[in-house]
Amino acid sequence: MKQTIIIYGLALAVLIFLLKFLEYRFFVRDLSLEFYLGSVAIVFTVLGIWAGLRLTSKKTVVITQTVIQPDFQFDLARLEKLGISKREYEVLELMAKGLSNQEIADRLFVSLNTVKTHSSNLFLKLEVKRRTQAIQKAKELQLIA
């Protein structure tokens, strides 16, 4: 929205400058006020149509679907190589099920801060920044189904 306002403001400034330049030049005597008003109206009509089409154009959303591999095998060696503890792995599994931090804490009978610590450790070990990225990477590494 800010970009549209800036574009309109710049266009108005350029048109005013152009009109003032032409006013001091030759066309003041030859062209009437209606010509100037018509020119400004045409320019802003075209600009408005362009901005309207750009703002209201349909955006394409691509939905990808992950296929669960029927031959999933848990990779314990990779889990040990990453240094993920048993409790961190339990937190990761519950994250994959879509549970919140509080729900994970309730299920594992630990505090909310403990779950947050385990989550942070998982993010560091899996080299991700978010829960969804952690789950996706864990699936790619065949740590969870």
MIMIVO-769182 format. One record per residue: residue number from 0; residue in one letter; x, y, z of N, C-alpha, C in turn. Coordinates in Angstrom, 1 decimal, m for minus. Layout:
% residues N
<nuke num="NUM" residu="A" n_east="X" n_north="Y" n_up="Z" ca_east="X" ca_north="Y" ca_up="Z" c_east="X" c_north="Y" c_up="Z"/>
...
//
This chain:
% residues 145
<nuke num="0" residu="M" n_east="0.8" n_north="m1.2" n_up="0.0" ca_east="0.0" ca_north="0.0" ca_up="0.0" c_east="0.9" c_north="1.3" c_up="0.0"/>
<nuke num="1" residu="K" n_east="2.0" n_north="1.2" n_up="0.8" ca_east="2.9" ca_north="2.4" ca_up="0.8" c_east="3.5" c_north="2.6" c_up="m0.5"/>
<nuke num="2" residu="Q" n_east="3.8" n_north="1.5" n_up="m1.2" ca_east="4.4" ca_north="1.7" ca_up="m2.5" c_east="3.4" c_north="2.4" c_up="m3.5"/>
<nuke num="3" residu="T" n_east="2.2" n_north="2.1" n_up="m3.4" ca_east="1.2" ca_north="2.7" ca_up="m4.3" c_east="1.1" c_north="4.2" c_up="m4.0"/>
<nuke num="4" residu="I" n_east="1.1" n_north="4.5" n_up="m2.7" ca_east="1.0" ca_north="6.0" ca_up="m2.4" c_east="2.2" c_north="6.7" c_up="m2.8"/>
<nuke num="5" residu="I" n_east="3.4" n_north="6.1" n_up="m2.7" ca_east="4.6" ca_north="6.7" ca_up="m3.1" c_east="4.6" c_north="6.9" c_up="m4.7"/>
<nuke num="6" residu="I" n_east="4.2" n_north="5.9" n_up="m5.4" ca_east="4.1" ca_north="6.0" ca_up="m6.8" c_east="3.2" c_north="7.1" c_up="m7.3"/>
<nuke num="7" residu="Y" n_east="2.0" n_north="7.2" n_up="m6.6" ca_east="1.1" ca_north="8.3" ca_up="m7.0" c_east="1.7" c_north="9.7" c_up="m6.6"/>
<nuke num="8" residu="G" n_east="2.3" n_north="9.8" n_up="m5.5" ca_east="3.0" ca_north="11.0" ca_up="m5.1" c_east="4.1" c_north="11.4" c_up="m6.1"/>
<nuke num="9" residu="L" n_east="4.9" n_north="10.5" n_up="m6.5" ca_east="6.0" ca_north="10.8" ca_up="m7.4" c_east="5.4" c_north="11.2" c_up="m8.8"/>
<nuke num="10" residu="A" n_east="4.4" n_north="10.4" n_up="m9.2" ca_east="3.7" ca_north="10.8" ca_up="m10.5" c_east="3.1" c_north="12.2" c_up="m10.5"/>
<nuke num="11" residu="L" n_east="2.5" n_north="12.5" n_up="m9.4" ca_east="1.9" ca_north="13.8" ca_up="m9.3" c_east="3.0" c_north="14.9" c_up="m9.3"/>
<nuke num="12" residu="A" n_east="4.1" n_north="14.7" n_up="m8.6" ca_east="5.2" ca_north="15.6" ca_up="m8.6" c_east="5.8" c_north="15.8" c_up="m9.9"/>
<nuke num="13" residu="V" n_east="6.0" n_north="14.7" n_up="m10.7" ca_east="6.5" ca_north="14.8" ca_up="m12.0" c_east="5.6" c_north="15.5" c_up="m12.9"/>
<nuke num="14" residu="L" n_east="4.3" n_north="15.3" n_up="m12.8" ca_east="3.4" ca_north="16.0" ca_up="m13.7" c_east="3.3" c_north="17.5" c_up="m13.4"/>
<nuke num="15" residu="I" n_east="3.3" n_north="17.8" n_up="m12.1" ca_east="3.3" ca_north="19.2" ca_up="m11.8" c_east="4.6" c_north="19.9" c_up="m12.3"/>
<nuke num="16" residu="F" n_east="5.7" n_north="19.3" n_up="m12.1" ca_east="6.9" ca_north="19.8" ca_up="m12.6" c_east="6.8" c_north="20.0" c_up="m14.2"/>
<nuke num="17" residu="L" n_east="6.3" n_north="19.0" n_up="m14.8" ca_east="6.2" ca_north="19.1" ca_up="m16.3" c_east="5.3" c_north="20.2" c_up="m16.7"/>
<nuke num="18" residu="L" n_east="4.1" n_north="20.3" n_up="m16.0" ca_east="3.2" ca_north="21.4" ca_up="m16.4" c_east="3.8" c_north="22.7" c_up="m16.1"/>
<nuke num="19" residu="K" n_east="4.5" n_north="22.9" n_up="m15.0" ca_east="5.1" ca_north="24.2" ca_up="m14.7" c_east="6.2" c_north="24.5" c_up="m15.7"/>
<nuke num="20" residu="F" n_east="6.9" n_north="23.5" n_up="m16.1" ca_east="8.0" ca_north="23.7" ca_up="m17.2" c_east="7.3" c_north="24.1" c_up="m18.5"/>
<nuke num="21" residu="L" n_east="6.3" n_north="23.5" n_up="m18.9" ca_east="5.6" ca_north="23.8" ca_up="m20.1" c_east="4.9" c_north="25.2" c_up="m20.0"/>
<nuke num="22" residu="E" n_east="4.4" n_north="25.5" n_up="m18.8" ca_east="3.8" ca_north="26.8" ca_up="m18.6" c_east="4.7" c_north="27.9" c_up="m18.9"/>
<nuke num="23" residu="Y" n_east="5.9" n_north="27.8" n_up="m18.4" ca_east="6.9" ca_north="28.8" ca_up="m18.6" c_east="7.5" c_north="28.8" c_up="m20.0"/>
<nuke num="24" residu="R" n_east="7.2" n_north="27.8" n_up="m20.8" ca_east="7.8" ca_north="27.7" ca_up="m22.1" c_east="6.7" c_north="28.2" c_up="m23.1"/>
<nuke num="25" residu="F" n_east="6.4" n_north="27.4" n_up="m24.1" ca_east="5.7" ca_north="27.9" ca_up="m25.2" c_east="4.2" c_north="27.6" c_up="m25.1"/>
<nuke num="26" residu="F" n_east="3.7" n_north="26.6" n_up="m24.4" ca_east="2.4" ca_north="26.2" ca_up="m24.6" c_east="1.4" c_north="26.9" c_up="m23.8"/>
<nuke num="27" residu="V" n_east="1.7" n_north="27.9" n_up="m23.0" ca_east="0.8" ca_north="28.6" ca_up="m22.2" c_east="m0.2" c_north="29.4" c_up="m23.1"/>
<nuke num="28" residu="R" n_east="0.3" n_north="30.0" n_up="m24.1" ca_east="m0.5" ca_north="30.7" ca_up="m25.0" c_east="m1.3" c_north="29.8" c_up="m26.0"/>
<nuke num="29" residu="D" n_east="m0.7" n_north="28.7" n_up="m26.4" ca_east="m1.4" ca_north="27.9" ca_up="m27.4" c_east="m2.4" c_north="26.9" c_up="m26.9"/>
<nuke num="30" residu="L" n_east="m2.1" n_north="26.3" n_up="m25.7" ca_east="m3.0" ca_north="25.3" ca_up="m25.2" c_east="m3.9" c_north="25.8" c_up="m24.1"/>
<nuke num="31" residu="S" n_east="m5.1" n_north="25.3" n_up="m24.1" ca_east="m6.1" ca_north="25.7" ca_up="m23.1" c_east="m6.0" c_north="24.9" c_up="m21.8"/>
<nuke num="32" residu="L" n_east="m6.7" n_north="25.3" n_up="m20.8" ca_east="m6.7" ca_north="24.7" ca_up="m19.5" c_east="m7.3" c_north="23.3" c_up="m19.6"/>
<nuke num="33" residu="E" n_east="m8.3" n_north="23.1" n_up="m20.5" ca_east="m8.9" ca_north="21.8" ca_up="m20.7" c_east="m7.9" c_north="20.7" c_up="m21.2"/>
<nuke num="34" residu="F" n_east="m7.0" n_north="21.2" n_up="m22.0" ca_east="m5.9" ca_north="20.2" ca_up="m22.5" c_east="m5.1" c_north="19.7" c_up="m21.3"/>
<nuke num="35" residu="Y" n_east="m4.7" n_north="20.6" n_up="m20.4" ca_east="m3.9" ca_north="20.2" ca_up="m19.3" c_east="m4.7" c_north="19.3" c_up="m18.3"/>
<nuke num="36" residu="L" n_east="m5.9" n_north="19.7" n_up="m18.1" ca_east="m6.7" ca_north="18.8" ca_up="m17.2" c_east="m7.0" c_north="17.5" c_up="m17.8"/>
<nuke num="37" residu="G" n_east="m7.2" n_north="17.4" n_up="m19.1" ca_east="m7.4" ca_north="16.2" ca_up="m19.8" c_east="m6.1" c_north="15.3" c_up="m19.8"/>
<nuke num="38" residu="S" n_east="m5.0" n_north="15.9" n_up="m19.9" ca_east="m3.7" ca_north="15.2" ca_up="m19.9" c_east="m3.5" c_north="14.6" c_up="m18.5"/>
<nuke num="39" residu="V" n_east="m3.7" n_north="15.3" n_up="m17.5" ca_east="m3.6" ca_north="14.8" ca_up="m16.1" c_east="m4.6" c_north="13.7" c_up="m15.8"/>
<nuke num="40" residu="A" n_east="m5.8" n_north="13.9" n_up="m16.3" ca_east="m6.8" ca_north="12.9" ca_up="m16.1" c_east="m6.4" c_north="11.6" c_up="m16.8"/>
<nuke num="41" residu="I" n_east="m5.9" n_north="11.6" n_up="m18.0" ca_east="m5.6" ca_north="10.4" ca_up="m18.7" c_east="m4.4" c_north="9.7" c_up="m18.1"/>
<nuke num="42" residu="V" n_east="m3.4" n_north="10.5" n_up="m17.6" ca_east="m2.2" ca_north="9.9" ca_up="m17.0" c_east="m2.7" c_north="9.2" c_up="m15.7"/>
<nuke num="43" residu="F" n_east="m3.5" n_north="9.8" n_up="m14.9" ca_east="m3.9" ca_north="9.2" ca_up="m13.6" c_east="m4.9" c_north="8.0" c_up="m13.8"/>
<nuke num="44" residu="T" n_east="m5.7" n_north="8.1" n_up="m14.9" ca_east="m6.6" ca_north="7.0" ca_up="m15.2" c_east="m5.7" c_north="5.7" c_up="m15.6"/>
<nuke num="45" residu="V" n_east="m4.7" n_north="5.9" n_up="m16.4" ca_east="m3.9" ca_north="4.8" ca_up="m16.8" c_east="m3.1" c_north="4.3" c_up="m15.6"/>
<nuke num="46" residu="L" n_east="m2.6" n_north="5.2" n_up="m14.8" ca_east="m1.9" ca_north="4.8" ca_up="m13.6" c_east="m2.8" c_north="4.0" c_up="m12.6"/>
<nuke num="47" residu="G" n_east="m4.0" n_north="4.5" n_up="m12.5" ca_east="m5.0" ca_north="3.8" ca_up="m11.6" c_east="m5.4" c_north="2.4" c_up="m12.1"/>
<nuke num="48" residu="I" n_east="m5.5" n_north="2.3" n_up="m13.4" ca_east="m5.9" ca_north="1.0" ca_up="m14.0" c_east="m4.7" c_north="0.0" c_up="m13.7"/>
<nuke num="49" residu="W" n_east="m3.5" n_north="0.5" n_up="m14.0" ca_east="m2.3" ca_north="m0.3" ca_up="m13.8" c_east="m2.2" c_north="m0.8" c_up="m12.3"/>
<nuke num="50" residu="A" n_east="m2.3" n_north="0.2" n_up="m11.4" ca_east="m2.2" ca_north="m0.2" ca_up="m10.0" c_east="m3.3" c_north="m1.1" c_up="m9.5"/>
<nuke num="51" residu="G" n_east="m4.6" n_north="m0.9" n_up="m10.0" ca_east="m5.7" ca_north="m1.7" ca_up="m9.7" c_east="m5.5" c_north="m3.2" c_up="m10.2"/>
<nuke num="52" residu="L" n_east="m5.0" n_north="m3.3" n_up="m11.4" ca_east="m4.7" ca_north="m4.6" ca_up="m11.9" c_east="m3.6" c_north="m5.3" c_up="m11.1"/>
<nuke num="53" residu="R" n_east="m2.7" n_north="m4.6" n_up="m10.8" ca_east="m1.5" ca_north="m5.2" ca_up="m10.0" c_east="m2.0" c_north="m5.6" c_up="m8.6"/>
<nuke num="54" residu="L" n_east="m2.8" n_north="m4.8" n_up="m8.0" ca_east="m3.2" ca_north="m5.1" ca_up="m6.6" c_east="m4.3" c_north="m6.2" c_up="m6.6"/>
<nuke num="55" residu="T" n_east="m5.1" n_north="m6.3" n_up="m7.6" ca_east="m6.2" ca_north="m7.3" ca_up="m7.6" c_east="m5.9" c_north="m8.5" c_up="m8.4"/>
<nuke num="56" residu="S" n_east="m4.7" n_north="m8.7" n_up="m8.9" ca_east="m4.4" ca_north="m9.9" ca_up="m9.7" c_east="m4.4" c_north="m11.1" c_up="m8.8"/>
<nuke num="57" residu="K" n_east="m4.8" n_north="m12.2" n_up="m9.3" ca_east="m4.9" ca_north="m13.4" ca_up="m8.6" c_east="m3.5" c_north="m14.0" c_up="m8.4"/>
<nuke num="58" residu="K" n_east="m3.2" n_north="m14.4" n_up="m7.2" ca_east="m1.9" ca_north="m14.9" ca_up="m6.9" c_east="m2.0" c_north="m16.5" c_up="m6.9"/>
<nuke num="59" residu="T" n_east="m1.0" n_north="m17.1" n_up="m7.5" ca_east="m1.0" ca_north="m18.5" ca_up="m7.6" c_east="m0.4" c_north="m19.1" c_up="m6.3"/>
<nuke num="60" residu="V" n_east="m1.1" n_north="m20.0" n_up="m5.7" ca_east="m0.6" ca_north="m20.7" ca_up="m4.5" c_east="m0.3" c_north="m22.1" c_up="m4.9"/>
<nuke num="61" residu="V" n_east="1.0" n_north="m22.5" n_up="m4.6" ca_east="1.4" ca_north="m23.9" ca_up="m4.9" c_east="1.4" c_north="m24.7" c_up="m3.6"/>
<nuke num="62" residu="I" n_east="0.6" n_north="m25.8" n_up="m3.6" ca_east="0.5" ca_north="m26.6" ca_up="m2.4" c_east="1.3" c_north="m27.9" c_up="m2.7"/>
<nuke num="63" residu="T" n_east="2.3" n_north="m28.2" n_up="m1.9" ca_east="3.0" ca_north="m29.4" ca_up="m2.1" c_east="2.6" c_north="m30.4" c_up="m1.1"/>
<nuke num="64" residu="Q" n_east="2.5" n_north="m31.6" n_up="m1.5" ca_east="2.1" ca_north="m32.7" ca_up="m0.6" c_east="3.2" c_north="m33.7" c_up="m0.4"/>
<nuke num="65" residu="T" n_east="3.5" n_north="m33.9" n_up="0.9" ca_east="4.6" ca_north="m34.9" ca_up="1.1" c_east="4.0" c_north="m36.3" c_up="1.2"/>
<nuke num="66" residu="V" n_east="4.7" n_north="m37.2" n_up="0.6" ca_east="4.3" ca_north="m38.6" ca_up="0.6" c_east="5.0" c_north="m39.3" c_up="1.7"/>
<nuke num="67" residu="I" n_east="4.2" n_north="m40.0" n_up="2.6" ca_east="4.8" ca_north="m40.7" ca_up="3.6" c_east="5.3" c_north="m42.0" c_up="3.0"/>
<nuke num="68" residu="Q" n_east="6.6" n_north="m42.3" n_up="3.3" ca_east="7.2" ca_north="m43.5" ca_up="2.7" c_east="6.8" c_north="m44.7" c_up="3.5"/>
<nuke num="69" residu="P" n_east="6.2" n_north="m45.7" n_up="2.8" ca_east="5.8" ca_north="m46.9" ca_up="3.6" c_east="7.0" c_north="m47.7" c_up="4.1"/>
<nuke num="70" residu="D" n_east="8.1" n_north="m47.5" n_up="3.6" ca_east="9.3" ca_north="m48.3" ca_up="4.0" c_east="10.2" c_north="m47.4" c_up="5.0"/>
<nuke num="71" residu="F" n_east="9.5" n_north="m46.7" n_up="5.8" ca_east="10.3" ca_north="m45.8" ca_up="6.8" c_east="11.0" c_north="m46.7" c_up="7.8"/>
<nuke num="72" residu="Q" n_east="12.3" n_north="m46.4" n_up="8.0" ca_east="13.1" ca_north="m47.1" ca_up="9.0" c_east="13.8" c_north="m46.1" c_up="9.8"/>
<nuke num="73" residu="F" n_east="13.6" n_north="m46.2" n_up="11.1" ca_east="14.2" ca_north="m45.2" ca_up="12.0" c_east="15.8" c_north="m45.4" c_up="11.9"/>
<nuke num="74" residu="D" n_east="16.4" n_north="m44.2" n_up="11.8" ca_east="17.9" ca_north="m44.2" ca_up="11.7" c_east="18.5" c_north="m43.8" c_up="13.0"/>
<nuke num="75" residu="L" n_east="18.8" n_north="m44.8" n_up="13.9" ca_east="19.4" ca_north="m44.6" ca_up="15.2" c_east="20.8" c_north="m44.0" c_up="15.1"/>
<nuke num="76" residu="A" n_east="21.5" n_north="m44.5" n_up="14.1" ca_east="22.9" ca_north="m44.0" ca_up="14.0" c_east="23.0" c_north="m42.5" c_up="13.7"/>
<nuke num="77" residu="R" n_east="22.0" n_north="m42.0" n_up="12.8" ca_east="22.0" ca_north="m40.6" ca_up="12.5" c_east="21.6" c_north="m39.8" c_up="13.8"/>
<nuke num="78" residu="L" n_east="20.7" n_north="m40.4" n_up="14.5" ca_east="20.2" ca_north="m39.7" ca_up="15.8" c_east="21.4" c_north="m39.5" c_up="16.7"/>
<nuke num="79" residu="E" n_east="22.2" n_north="m40.5" n_up="16.9" ca_east="23.4" ca_north="m40.4" ca_up="17.7" c_east="24.4" c_north="m39.5" c_up="17.1"/>
<nuke num="80" residu="K" n_east="24.6" n_north="m39.5" n_up="15.8" ca_east="25.5" ca_north="m38.7" ca_up="15.2" c_east="25.2" c_north="m37.2" c_up="15.4"/>
<nuke num="81" residu="L" n_east="23.9" n_north="m36.9" n_up="15.4" ca_east="23.5" ca_north="m35.5" ca_up="15.6" c_east="23.5" c_north="m35.1" c_up="17.1"/>
<nuke num="82" residu="G" n_east="23.6" n_north="m36.1" n_up="18.0" ca_east="23.7" ca_north="m35.8" ca_up="19.4" c_east="22.4" c_north="m35.5" c_up="20.0"/>
<nuke num="83" residu="I" n_east="21.3" n_north="m36.0" n_up="19.4" ca_east="20.0" ca_north="m35.8" ca_up="20.0" c_east="19.7" c_north="m36.8" c_up="21.1"/>
<nuke num="84" residu="S" n_east="19.3" n_north="m36.2" n_up="22.3" ca_east="19.1" ca_north="m37.1" ca_up="23.4" c_east="17.7" c_north="m37.8" c_up="23.3"/>
<nuke num="85" residu="K" n_east="17.4" n_north="m38.7" n_up="24.2" ca_east="16.1" ca_north="m39.4" ca_up="24.1" c_east="15.0" c_north="m38.5" c_up="24.4"/>
<nuke num="86" residu="R" n_east="15.2" n_north="m37.6" n_up="25.4" ca_east="14.1" ca_north="m36.6" ca_up="25.7" c_east="13.9" c_north="m35.6" c_up="24.6"/>
<nuke num="87" residu="E" n_east="15.0" n_north="m35.2" n_up="24.0" ca_east="14.8" ca_north="m34.3" ca_up="22.8" c_east="14.1" c_north="m34.9" c_up="21.7"/>
<nuke num="88" residu="Y" n_east="14.4" n_north="m36.2" n_up="21.5" ca_east="13.7" ca_north="m37.0" ca_up="20.4" c_east="12.2" c_north="m37.1" c_up="20.8"/>
<nuke num="89" residu="E" n_east="11.8" n_north="m37.3" n_up="22.0" ca_east="10.4" ca_north="m37.3" ca_up="22.4" c_east="9.7" c_north="m36.0" c_up="22.2"/>
<nuke num="90" residu="V" n_east="10.4" n_north="m34.9" n_up="22.4" ca_east="9.9" ca_north="m33.6" ca_up="22.2" c_east="9.7" c_north="m33.4" c_up="20.7"/>
<nuke num="91" residu="L" n_east="10.6" n_north="m33.9" n_up="19.9" ca_east="10.5" ca_north="m33.8" ca_up="18.4" c_east="9.3" c_north="m34.6" c_up="17.9"/>
<nuke num="92" residu="E" n_east="9.1" n_north="m35.8" n_up="18.4" ca_east="8.0" ca_north="m36.6" ca_up="18.0" c_east="6.6" c_north="m35.9" c_up="18.3"/>
<nuke num="93" residu="L" n_east="6.6" n_north="m35.3" n_up="19.5" ca_east="5.3" ca_north="m34.6" ca_up="19.9" c_east="5.1" c_north="m33.3" c_up="19.1"/>
<nuke num="94" residu="M" n_east="6.2" n_north="m32.7" n_up="18.8" ca_east="6.2" ca_north="m31.5" ca_up="17.9" c_east="5.5" c_north="m31.9" c_up="16.5"/>
<nuke num="95" residu="A" n_east="6.0" n_north="m33.1" n_up="16.0" ca_east="5.5" ca_north="m33.5" ca_up="14.7" c_east="4.0" c_north="m33.9" c_up="14.8"/>
<nuke num="96" residu="K" n_east="3.5" n_north="m34.2" n_up="16.0" ca_east="2.1" ca_north="m34.5" ca_up="16.1" c_east="1.3" c_north="m33.2" c_up="16.2"/>
<nuke num="97" residu="G" n_east="2.0" n_north="m32.0" n_up="16.3" ca_east="1.3" ca_north="m30.8" ca_up="16.3" c_east="1.0" c_north="m30.2" c_up="17.6"/>
<nuke num="98" residu="L" n_east="1.6" n_north="m30.7" n_up="18.7" ca_east="1.3" ca_north="m30.3" ca_up="20.0" c_east="2.1" c_north="m29.0" c_up="20.3"/>
<nuke num="99" residu="S" n_east="1.5" n_north="m28.1" n_up="21.1" ca_east="2.1" ca_north="m26.9" ca_up="21.6" c_east="3.2" c_north="m27.2" c_up="22.6"/>
<nuke num="100" residu="N" n_east="4.0" n_north="m26.2" n_up="23.0" ca_east="5.0" ca_north="m26.4" ca_up="24.0" c_east="4.3" c_north="m26.8" c_up="25.4"/>
<nuke num="101" residu="Q" n_east="3.2" n_north="m26.2" n_up="25.7" ca_east="2.5" ca_north="m26.5" ca_up="27.0" c_east="2.0" c_north="m27.9" c_up="26.9"/>
<nuke num="102" residu="E" n_east="1.4" n_north="m28.3" n_up="25.8" ca_east="0.9" ca_north="m29.7" ca_up="25.7" c_east="2.0" c_north="m30.7" c_up="25.8"/>
<nuke num="103" residu="I" n_east="3.1" n_north="m30.4" n_up="25.2" ca_east="4.3" ca_north="m31.3" ca_up="25.3" c_east="4.7" c_north="m31.4" c_up="26.8"/>
<nuke num="104" residu="A" n_east="4.8" n_north="m30.3" n_up="27.4" ca_east="5.2" ca_north="m30.3" ca_up="28.8" c_east="4.2" c_north="m31.1" c_up="29.7"/>
<nuke num="105" residu="D" n_east="3.0" n_north="m31.0" n_up="29.4" ca_east="2.0" ca_north="m31.8" ca_up="30.2" c_east="2.1" c_north="m33.3" c_up="29.9"/>
<nuke num="106" residu="R" n_east="2.4" n_north="m33.6" n_up="28.7" ca_east="2.5" ca_north="m35.1" ca_up="28.3" c_east="3.8" c_north="m35.7" c_up="28.9"/>
<nuke num="107" residu="L" n_east="4.9" n_north="m34.9" n_up="28.9" ca_east="6.1" ca_north="m35.5" ca_up="29.4" c_east="6.4" c_north="m35.2" c_up="30.9"/>
<nuke num="108" residu="F" n_east="5.4" n_north="m34.5" n_up="31.6" ca_east="5.5" ca_north="m34.2" ca_up="33.0" c_east="6.8" c_north="m33.4" c_up="33.3"/>
<nuke num="109" residu="V" n_east="7.1" n_north="m32.4" n_up="32.5" ca_east="8.2" ca_north="m31.5" ca_up="32.7" c_east="7.7" c_north="m30.0" c_up="32.6"/>
<nuke num="110" residu="S" n_east="8.5" n_north="m29.1" n_up="33.0" ca_east="8.1" ca_north="m27.7" ca_up="32.9" c_east="8.1" c_north="m27.2" c_up="31.5"/>
<nuke num="111" residu="L" n_east="7.5" n_north="m26.1" n_up="31.3" ca_east="7.4" ca_north="m25.4" ca_up="30.0" c_east="8.8" c_north="m25.0" c_up="29.6"/>
<nuke num="112" residu="N" n_east="9.6" n_north="m24.5" n_up="30.5" ca_east="11.0" ca_north="m24.0" ca_up="30.2" c_east="11.9" c_north="m25.2" c_up="29.7"/>
<nuke num="113" residu="T" n_east="11.6" n_north="m26.4" n_up="30.3" ca_east="12.4" ca_north="m27.5" ca_up="29.9" c_east="12.1" c_north="m27.9" c_up="28.4"/>
<nuke num="114" residu="V" n_east="10.8" n_north="m27.8" n_up="28.1" ca_east="10.4" ca_north="m28.1" ca_up="26.7" c_east="11.1" c_north="m27.0" c_up="25.7"/>
<nuke num="115" residu="K" n_east="11.1" n_north="m25.8" n_up="26.2" ca_east="11.7" ca_north="m24.7" ca_up="25.3" c_east="13.2" c_north="m25.0" c_up="25.2"/>
<nuke num="116" residu="T" n_east="13.8" n_north="m25.4" n_up="26.2" ca_east="15.2" ca_north="m25.7" ca_up="26.2" c_east="15.5" c_north="m26.9" c_up="25.2"/>
<nuke num="117" residu="H" n_east="14.7" n_north="m28.0" n_up="25.3" ca_east="14.9" ca_north="m29.1" ca_up="24.4" c_east="14.6" c_north="m28.7" c_up="23.0"/>
<nuke num="118" residu="S" n_east="13.6" n_north="m27.8" n_up="22.8" ca_east="13.3" ca_north="m27.3" ca_up="21.4" c_east="14.5" c_north="m26.5" c_up="20.9"/>
<nuke num="119" residu="S" n_east="15.0" n_north="m25.6" n_up="21.7" ca_east="16.2" ca_north="m24.8" ca_up="21.2" c_east="17.4" c_north="m25.7" c_up="20.9"/>
<nuke num="120" residu="N" n_east="17.6" n_north="m26.7" n_up="21.7" ca_east="18.7" ca_north="m27.7" ca_up="21.4" c_east="18.5" c_north="m28.4" c_up="20.1"/>
<nuke num="121" residu="L" n_east="17.2" n_north="m28.8" n_up="19.9" ca_east="16.9" ca_north="m29.5" ca_up="18.6" c_east="17.1" c_north="m28.6" c_up="17.4"/>
<nuke num="122" residu="F" n_east="16.7" n_north="m27.3" n_up="17.5" ca_east="16.9" ca_north="m26.4" ca_up="16.4" c_east="18.4" c_north="m26.2" c_up="16.1"/>
<nuke num="123" residu="L" n_east="19.2" n_north="m26.2" n_up="17.2" ca_east="20.6" ca_north="m26.0" ca_up="16.9" c_east="21.2" c_north="m27.3" c_up="16.3"/>
<nuke num="124" residu="K" n_east="20.8" n_north="m28.4" n_up="16.8" ca_east="21.4" ca_north="m29.7" ca_up="16.3" c_east="20.9" c_north="m30.0" c_up="14.9"/>
<nuke num="125" residu="L" n_east="19.7" n_north="m29.6" n_up="14.5" ca_east="19.2" ca_north="m29.9" ca_up="13.2" c_east="19.4" c_north="m28.7" c_up="12.3"/>
<nuke num="126" residu="E" n_east="20.0" n_north="m27.6" n_up="12.8" ca_east="20.4" ca_north="m26.4" ca_up="12.0" c_east="19.1" c_north="m25.8" c_up="11.4"/>
<nuke num="127" residu="V" n_east="18.1" n_north="m25.6" n_up="12.2" ca_east="16.9" ca_north="m24.9" ca_up="11.7" c_east="16.5" c_north="m23.8" c_up="12.6"/>
<nuke num="128" residu="K" n_east="15.5" n_north="m23.0" n_up="12.2" ca_east="15.0" ca_north="m21.9" ca_up="13.0" c_east="13.6" c_north="m22.0" c_up="13.6"/>
<nuke num="129" residu="R" n_east="12.8" n_north="m22.9" n_up="13.0" ca_east="11.4" ca_north="m23.0" ca_up="13.3" c_east="11.0" c_north="m24.5" c_up="13.5"/>
<nuke num="130" residu="R" n_east="9.9" n_north="m24.7" n_up="14.2" ca_east="9.4" ca_north="m26.0" ca_up="14.4" c_east="9.1" c_north="m26.8" c_up="13.1"/>
<nuke num="131" residu="T" n_east="8.4" n_north="m26.1" n_up="12.2" ca_east="8.1" ca_north="m26.7" ca_up="10.9" c_east="9.3" c_north="m27.2" c_up="10.2"/>
<nuke num="132" residu="Q" n_east="10.4" n_north="m26.3" n_up="10.2" ca_east="11.6" ca_north="m26.7" ca_up="9.6" c_east="12.3" c_north="m27.9" c_up="10.3"/>
<nuke num="133" residu="A" n_east="12.2" n_north="m28.0" n_up="11.6" ca_east="12.7" ca_north="m29.1" ca_up="12.4" c_east="12.0" c_north="m30.4" c_up="12.0"/>
<nuke num="134" residu="I" n_east="10.7" n_north="m30.3" n_up="11.9" ca_east="9.9" ca_north="m31.5" ca_up="11.6" c_east="10.3" c_north="m32.0" c_up="10.1"/>
<nuke num="135" residu="Q" n_east="10.4" n_north="m31.0" n_up="9.2" ca_east="10.7" ca_north="m31.4" ca_up="7.8" c_east="12.1" c_north="m32.0" c_up="7.7"/>
<nuke num="136" residu="K" n_east="13.0" n_north="m31.4" n_up="8.4" ca_east="14.4" ca_north="m31.9" ca_up="8.4" c_east="14.5" c_north="m33.3" c_up="9.0"/>
<nuke num="137" residu="A" n_east="13.8" n_north="m33.5" n_up="10.1" ca_east="13.7" ca_north="m34.8" ca_up="10.8" c_east="13.1" c_north="m35.9" c_up="9.9"/>
<nuke num="138" residu="K" n_east="12.1" n_north="m35.5" n_up="9.1" ca_east="11.6" ca_north="m36.4" ca_up="8.2" c_east="12.6" c_north="m36.8" c_up="7.0"/>
<nuke num="139" residu="E" n_east="13.3" n_north="m35.7" n_up="6.6" ca_east="14.3" ca_north="m36.0" ca_up="5.5" c_east="15.4" c_north="m36.9" c_up="6.0"/>
<nuke num="140" residu="L" n_east="15.8" n_north="m36.7" n_up="7.3" ca_east="16.8" ca_north="m37.5" ca_up="7.9" c_east="16.3" c_north="m38.9" c_up="8.4"/>
<nuke num="141" residu="Q" n_east="15.0" n_north="m39.1" n_up="8.2" ca_east="14.4" ca_north="m40.4" ca_up="8.6" c_east="14.5" c_north="m40.6" c_up="10.1"/>
<nuke num="142" residu="L" n_east="14.3" n_north="m39.5" n_up="10.9" ca_east="14.2" ca_north="m39.6" ca_up="12.3" c_east="12.8" c_north="m39.8" c_up="12.8"/>
<nuke num="143" residu="I" n_east="11.8" n_north="m39.3" n_up="12.0" ca_east="10.4" ca_north="m39.5" ca_up="12.3" c_east="9.7" c_north="m39.8" c_up="11.0"/>
<nuke num="144" residu="A" n_east="8.5" n_north="m40.4" n_up="11.2" ca_east="7.7" ca_north="m40.8" ca_up="10.0" c_east="6.8" c_north="m39.7" c_up="9.6"/>
//
